[in-house]
Amino acid sequence: MKYLLLGYTSAAAWDAATAESPSPEALDAFTVYQRFERELLDTGELVSTEGLGHPAVSTTVHRTPDGTMATDGPFAELKEVLASFAVIDVADRERAVEIASRIVQVLGEPIEIRPIMGEDFTA
């Protein structure tokens, strides 16, 4: 079963001006996370993982009466923003929770787990 792990971080704590210069604490956490990534790659459970760009450089596409319109920035003011994602392919929801729990322990931010609808989707 495939799951999407969505990593969120505080919008207030993520400063666009310093996003390219992570703190020493963040670098330490990323090092631990990268070891965990390698572990999941070795077990065949990690499909893909990526960090996302700062919300200030995002684009949102809206439906309008005349079609669609693209605007700069996120759709709404948010307290938390989507910062990363990973796709995992695991035996069941319990394993997805185990993996997400380890990521939360390392990075300290919440992870949302969503099943990916595919041929094996059972909710």
N, C-alpha and C positions, 0 to 999 in steps of 0.2 A: 504494500500500500504506500502510495506517495503522499507526503505531507509538505506543505509550505510553512516554513518557520519565519515569521515576520518579527524583526527586531526593532523595538521602539526606543527612543531616547527623549529626554526632556528638550523641548524646543528652546527654552530659556538658557539651557546649559550649552547648547550647540551654537557657538558664535561663528558666523560666516567668515569673519576676518581671520580667525585662527583655525579654521577647519582643516587647513593643509598642514598645520603644525601641532600634532597630537602631544598631549602631556606625557611625561615619563610614566605616569600611572597607566594611561591608556596604552602606551607602547608595551608595557609589561603584560597587560591583560591580552592584547593582541597576540603576543608571543605564546601565551598559554593556549589561546584559542586556536592558533595555527597548529600546535601540537595535536589538539583535539581533532581538528580538520583532517590531519594526516591519519589519525586513528580511524576515523569514519571512512576515509578513502580506502584504507586497507581492508576494512570489513565490507566494503562495497555499498555502504548505506548512504554515503554522501553523493548526491547527483550534481549539485551546483551550489555555490554560495558567492555572494557579492555584497560589498558595501555600496551604499547609494550616495549620490552627490547631495550637497546641502539643499534644503528646500528653497532657499532664496534663488537658486538657479533652475528651479523646476518650471514646467509649463503645464497648465491645465486646459483641457479642451471641454467646452460647454456646448450644450445644444441651445440654439436660439430659434426664434420663430423663422429666421431666414436661413437656417442651416446649422453651422457650427462656428465657434469662435475660439481661438487660442489666446490665452492670457498668461502673462508671466506670473510665476509664484504659485504657491499652493492654493487650493480652492477656498479654504477657510482658515481663520485664525485657530491654531491648534496648541494644546498644552504639550502634547507629545507628537513626535514626527517619526515616520518610517525611516529607519537608518540603514537597515540591511535585510537581506533575505537569504534563505537557504532552502534547497529542495532536497529532501531525504527520501529514501525508499527503504522502508522498514517493515517488519513482520506485522506490527499492530500499533494501535494508538498508545499503548503503555510504553512501548519502546520510544515512540516520538516524544512522549512526556519525559522519559529518562534523559534523552539527548537535550531537549530544551532546558531541562533543569540544570544540566552541567553547564550549558552556555550562560544561563542566568547567574550561576554561581561565579563564573569567571568575569563576565562583563557587568553584572549588577543591574542590567536593564530588563524590562519585561519582554517575553517572547510570546507571540500569538501563534497557535498551531491550527492550521486549516488543512483538511483533507483536499487532495487534488482530485477532481472528478475525471476519472479515466475508466478504462475497461474493468479495473478491479475496485471501483468506488462502491462502497457499501454504507457510507455515512457512519 
